[in-house]
């Protein structure tokens, strides 16, 4: 077990996921913009000060973590530039609440 893994032993899975999401500025910035309204990749790319590759990577991470979805067909790895991304607010709120419960004991 790596040191990082042992540090997170006993931490609920969704708390670990929220910590991972929040640990990268790019993911937080993308999530914040998507909380305002659903957007396409080009709209997000034009709003943020990140390379297209960083935007794509951040969106892929957020989708893998369950925080966002898209109207692209299920399982498609590379989304079309016209795909609209949106936040699953229920997951964000539940993970944030679970993180607070964990921190407060």
C-alpha positions, 0 to 999 in steps of 0.5 A: 500500500502506498503512503497516499493510499494508507493516508486515506485508509478508512476514509469514505469513497465519496470523500476521497472522490471529492478530495480528488476533484477539489485538489485540482484547480482546473476541475474546480474552475470547470465545475464552477462554470458548469454550475452556472449553466450547461455548456459545450466544450468550445464554450468552456474552452473560451471561458477558461485560461487553460489549454484545450487538452487541460479542459478535455482532461478536466471534463473527462475527470469530472465525468469519471468521478460522477460530477458531470454528464453530457448529452453524448452517447453513453460510453463514448470516450471522445465527446463531439465539440457540440456535446453539452456538459452539465453538473449532477448537483445531487452528487456534488451536494451529497459528496460535499455533505459527506465530506463535512460529516467526515471532517466534523466526526 
